Each structure stands twice: as structure tokens, then as C-alpha cells.
Amino acid sequence: MRTMQLGTSSLEVPVIAVGCMRIQSLEQAEAEKFVRTALDAGANFFDHADIYGGGRCEEVFADAVHMNDDVRESMILQSKCGIRQGMFDFSKEHILNSVDGILRRLRTDYLDVLLLHRPDALVEPEEVAEAFDQLESSGKVRHFGVSNQNPMQIELLKKYVKQPLVANQLQLSITNATMISSGINVNMENAAAVNRDGSILDYCRLHDITIQPWSPFQYGFFEGVFLGSEKFPELNRKIDEIAAKYGVSNTTIAIAWLLRHPAKLQPVTGTMNLERIQDCCRAADIMLTREEWYDIYRAAGNVLP
């Protein structure tokens, strides 16, 4: 598996992150096989969140890997906190309690990466800074980042937080590519020119923050998967054509499209299917041409100015 540096951290990570949001749907034997399949493919970066399955996903994962000190050192673990029932919460107390719960469920002493999960309108960045300092000094968290945040929200945190923010997890796929389209349609009077996120793509590149695309196969907000969908016939024809050229699946090409971007994205998979996780990992070996990348972009309905 090809690797990359995560933000400005010292972490060398696979270019594919394995999302564990659905792992609670598997029986233990299935979960064990899934994790082993990912590890065998070189994908040892696992993404969690305390909200996934109400914490059950982290427990299932720990059982699946038979967590111990030797196992722990063979993988990179990331989790997220900040979502509560009916609210978001970046208070110091909630962050600290959440991390303790995450560590207990994962049966580990530390997280490699902790992300703040969706912006909290009532955030007091001084409290976040105190929580991060305590987590770092105690050795419970080694690196920090955010999820679904725009540049000014990150700047507000950076005014108080001394630790580098190494990652920003954002929704991005071939069919959900507004952060790319707005940069292509600068100064145009069309819908694609609307800057919906404060130029977060360029901001993260300028500040060496790794973008981790989530839902890389979804269109809309969990409305469905675009691969094989009758809603995207031209896109699927083009992806299938390019997949045949490289001798890989359409899944591989969809991930390769993200990896082709020079921002050095780290897509987060969501599948629990063994064949599909292997197909995702194969994307690390595919380098689409500029023509192929733009062909796919336009086939998704995007029009160049």
C-alpha cells in the first residue's frame, strides 16, 4: 500500500483509511475476516467515532482484532467525538469523557488521531485547547484534527490550540465535488461557482492539512451510491470504460479519481464487503491521466466554463 504523511505530523499512513462506521453489523468472525483483509492489503489506518453504533463499533473492532499491545502497534487508530443526541458538544468535559470512553472500548491506552466531529456552534476554543493539552500530556492522544470544518472555524481553533490540526474529514466524491467545482468556476454566474465552504480545499493545501473524503461513493447526503445507479448512466459508462482499460473494478476507479487530486487526499472507505475493500486498496496503484480525471468529472454532470 502506498503511504503518505498525515498533515504535518510524523505519521506515515496508507493513502486509504478504513472506515468502521458499519462494523457493528458484522458477526465477530466476519469482523475478524474484514479487518484481516484490510491489514493484508496494507490498509492499517482505521477510522472510528464514538457516535458509530453508540460506541458499539469500537467494541466490535477491538474484539475482531483481539486487541493487545502487539496488535495495537501494528495499526493506526483514529476516532472522532463531539456529536451528542440532538446537539454538538466541544466542551472540555465532553471531549475528555469521550476520549476515555473511546479508549476503553478500543482497549488501548492511546489514539493516534482524534478529530472533532462536526462544528459546535457553542464552541469555546479555550476549552478545546485545555482538553487537547490534557490529552496530549497524558499520552492519550498523539495527533489532533477536525471534521466538516471551514477555514475560519479552523482558524478560530488555531488561535488557542497549540497542537497542529493534521486532518479535516469532509464529504467528497465524484458526484459531491462542490469544493472542486467552485475552484474551476471562479467568477462565473452559475451554480457551480457558489463557494459553499470558504475554499476549504485550497486552505487545507496551503496549511498542509490532510483532507479525508468521507462517503466517497455516495451522492447527496447518504441518498445512495452512484456506482451502478440509473441516475448516473453517463458517469457509470465512463467509469466502466476506464476500469476496463486498467483491468480493475469501478470501485477502484472511483477511489483512484480522488487519489489523483494533487491535494494528497486520504479517502475513508465505508464498505464491509471484503471484495470491495480490496478494490478500494487497489486504487493506490492506479494513476489516472489528466484526461481520464476530467472525463469522469464531466461525465458526472459537471460542465467546464
N, C-alpha and C positions, 0 to 999 in steps of 0.2 A: 504493500500500500504506500503510495506517495504521501509524504508528510509536508507540513508547513509550520511556521511559527505562529502561535496564537497571540495576536496583537503584539504588544511589546514585552510579553512575558518570556520566560526561559523555556516554556513548554513547547516541545516539538510534537505536534499532534497529527493524526491522519486527516486527510482532506475531507473525509466522510465522517460525520458524527452519527452515532446510532441512537435514535430517539426511542425512549422506553415508555411512552405515554400509554401504550396499549398492552403492555406485557402482562398485566393482571388478567387478561383474557385467556392466557395460556395455562395449561396444567404444568406442574413442575417439570415433568420430563420434556415437554415441548419447550418450556422456557430454557431449560438447560441446553437443548439442542440449538435453539435460536442463538443464544449467547456464544456457544462454541463455534457456530457457523460464522458469526461476525468476527470473532477473535482469529479464526483460521484464515480469514480474508485480510487480516491486518487492521481491522476496524476495532480498536480497543478504547475508543472515546465514547462514553455512554452518557447521554443527556437525560436528566430526570427533573422532576418538580414535585414539591410537597403536595400540590393540588391533584396530581395524577392518581386517580383511583383513591383519593382521600388518604394518600400515603401508602396504599397497598402495593402500588407498582414498585416502590423501592424495596419493600419487604420481599416481594416475589423475586426481584432481581438478586437480592442478597442470598436467598435460598438457592436460586438457579446456579450461581457461581460458587456456592459453598464457601462463602467469604471467610478468608483468614488472611494473615499478614502477607503470605507469599502471593496469594491471588490478588490482593489489593495492589501490590506493587507492579503487577502486570498490566494494569489498566488505568485510565484517566477518567475520573468521575466528576461530572458537573451536575448541579441541581439548581433549582430556582425557588424563590419564596416571594411572598408579598400579596398573593391572592387569597382572600377570605370570602366566606359566604356573604354575598351582597356588597362587598367592598374591597378596596385595595388597602394595604397596610405596610408602610415602610417605617413604622416606629421602631425605635431601638429594641424595645421589649419583644416585639413580634419577630424581628429578624433573628435575635439571639435565641428565642424559644424555637423558632422554625428550624434553625440550623441544628440545634440539639436533637430535635425530632428526626431530622433527615439522617444525621449520623447514627442515631440509634437504629433506625430502620434499615440503613445500608450496612450496619455492623462494621463501621470504620471509625477511625479517630479523626479523619480529616477529609475535606473536599478539595479537589484540585482547583475547581472553579465554582463560585457562587454568583448567580445572576439575580438581579431584582426583576421580578416578573410583572410586567405592565406598569405604567406610571401611576403613582398615587397622587391624586390631586391635593391631598393634605400633607404631602411630604415635607418634613423639616430636615434639610440636608445635614444640619449639625448632628442630628440623632443618627442618621445613616453613617456619618463619619465616625461617631463614637462606637457604633456597632461593628463597623469594619475594623477599627483599631483593635477592639477587644478580640474579635475573631482571628485576626492576624497574629496578635501577640500570644494568644493561647495555642496557636498552631492548628486551629480547627478549619481554617480556610486559607488557601495559599494564593489564590488569584480571584479577582472580582470583575464583574461586568454588569450589563443591563439587558433588558429585553423590551422591544417595542418602544424605544425612546427616540425622540428627535434631538437635533443638535443642541438646542437651548436647554432642554431638560438635562442633557449630559453635562453641559457647561455649568449649570447650576450645581449639580453634584460635585463636579471637579473643583468648584470654588472652596469646598470644605473637605472633600475626601482626598487623602494624600496618596492612596493606592491607585495605580494605573487601572483604568477600565479597559479590559483587554478584548471584550466581545460585546456585540449587540445582536440579539436574536430578533429577526424581522421576517414578516411574511413576504416571500418572494418565490415566484415560479414563472414559467414561460407565459402563463395567462394572467398572472398578478405581478406585472413588472412596471408599475407606475413610477417607481423610483428611477428606473432606467429611461422610460419614455419621456418623462419631464425634462431630462437632460438632453435628449435628442431634439425635443420640440421647443427649445428655448425661443422666446419672443414670438411664438405662434399664437393665433387666436383659435385654437382648437382644444378639445377636452384633454388631449394627451399632454398639453403644455402646462396643465394645472400642477403646481408644486404642492403635493399633499403632505410632505414630510420634512420640509426645511432643507432639502438637498442632503438627506442623511447618507446617501451613498458616497457622495464626494467628501462629506465631512469625515466619515469613518476612514476613507482612504487617506485623507490629509493627516489624521491623527493616529494612524496605524491601529485602528480598532477592527478586529475581525468581525465581519457580518456573517451570521449563521442563519441562512434561509430556512424557515420552517414551512411545513406543508408544501414541499417542492413539486407535488403532483396535483395539488388542489386548484380549482378555480373558485372565485368568490371566497366567502368565509365558510369553509367546510361545506360547500354546496355539492361537491363531487370531484372525481378525478377526471382530468381532461384526457388522459390516455384511453383510447378506445371509445370515447364519448361521441355520440352522434351530433353533439353540439359543436364539435370542432373537427369537421371532416377534412378540411384542407391542412390543418395542423397535423393531424394524425397521418395523412398521406405523406407529408414531407418528413416527419419523424421516422416513419416506417421505411421510407426510401433511403434515408441516411443510415438508419440502423442496418439495413441490408448491406449497404456498402462496407460497413465496418464489421459485419458479422456478429452483431450484438443485438440485444433487445431494445424495444422502445423505452423501457425504464432506464437503461444505461444512457441513452441519448439525452433524455430529459435532465438527468443529473449532469451529464457532460456539458450541456448548454450552460448551466450555472458555473461549472468549474472553468469554462473558457473565459469568463469575465476576468479582466486583469486586477479586479479588487481582491482576488485571492479569497473567495468565499468558501465557507465550510458548511455545506448543506447538511441539515438534520433530517435523517430518514424517519419514517413513522411506521413502516411496514413490519409485520410479524411473520411474513411469509419468507421461508428460507431461500427460495429461488430468487425472490425479488431483492432481498438484502444482498445476495451475491451479485445480482445485476447492478445494484447501486454501487457496490465497491468496484466493479469493473470499469466504471466511469473514470476512475483515477488514471486509467491508462489510455484514455481517448482524448485527443486534442482536435477539436473541431476547427475547420478553417474559418476564416472571417466570412467567406461567402455562405458557408453552411449555417453559421450562427445567425446571420441576418436573414437567411431564407426561413429559418424556424421562427424568428421574431416576427417577420411579416406574415407568415402563414397563420399565426395566432390572431391575426386581425389588426395588427399594428401597421400604420401607414407612415412611411418616411416623409418628412416635409420636403 
